[in-house]
Amino acid sequence: MKRSFYAKNTVIVAKNLLGKFLVRKIGGRKLIGKIVEVEAYRGFDDPASHAYHGKTSRNWLMFGKPGYAYIYFIYGNHYCLNITTEKEGFPGAVLIRALEPVKGIDLMKKFRKASKLKNLTNGPGKLTQALRITKKLNGLDLTKEDGLYVCSGQKKENFEVVSTYRVGIKVGLDKLWRFYIKNNRFVSTIN
């Protein structure tokens, strides 16, 4: 995807990411998952956003150019992958919450130490483990087909998008900025 795809309102980018493919290149192999669930975090009016209180050494990527990987460690046990959005200087990012595994599933299972396909990438920590996404990729330009990027499928898919409140937050519950593909079995949680 080109930078212009990400240089929009975070909520719009989040919805537009559904149905796209997250590609991770490792040792000549591609691990691919269809994006089926996301959450939007943006601006200074979103108390659930890392950027709500301003720029820090943790969230500085949210204030930079759109189309970069913003990866952080959470709960002391897993990484979360976000993609920066908006124009430079205005903070925004989309959390990738769940993928539908498409290619490289054998390697994903090995990395996750899991055998059930349904539980392989149905959560932000699970998908980063399955695709070996760590803090080492923080700040990677996702507009280049390097070690991690997003691309469109070969054909347009029709699906219904569900909009609901974001998971695991205590503030900003009025913003229905979690989006997922209706009836997709790889969504992390239904509410």
Stockholm file with secondary structure:
# STOCKHOLM 1.0

chainA/1-191         MKRSFYAKNTVIVAKNLLGKFLVRKIGGRKLIGKIVEVEAYRGFDDPASHAYHGKTSRNWLMFGKPGYAYIYFIYGNHYCLNITTEKEGFPGAVLIRALEPVKGIDLMKKFRKASKLKNLTNGPGKLTQALRITKKLNGLDLTKEDGLYVCSGQKKENFEVVSTYRVGIKVGLDKLWRFYIKNNRFVSTIN
#=GR chainA/1-191 SS CCHHHHSSCHHHHHHHHTTCEEEEEETTEEEEEEEEEEEEEESSSCTTSTTTTCCCTTTGGGGSCSSBEEEEEETTTEEEEEEECSSTTSCEEEEEEEEEEEECHHHHHHHHTCCCGGGSSSSHHHHHHHTTCCGGGTTCBTTSSSSEEEECCSSCCCCCEEEECCTTCSSCTTCCCEEEETTCTTCSCCC
#=GC SS_cons         CCHHHHSSCHHHHHHHHTTCEEEEEETTEEEEEEEEEEEEEESSSCTTSTTTTCCCTTTGGGGSCSSBEEEEEETTTEEEEEEECSSTTSCEEEEEEEEEEEECHHHHHHHHTCCCGGGSSSSHHHHHHHTTCCGGGTTCBTTSSSSEEEECCSSCCCCCEEEECCTTCSSCTTCCCEEEETTCTTCSCCC
//
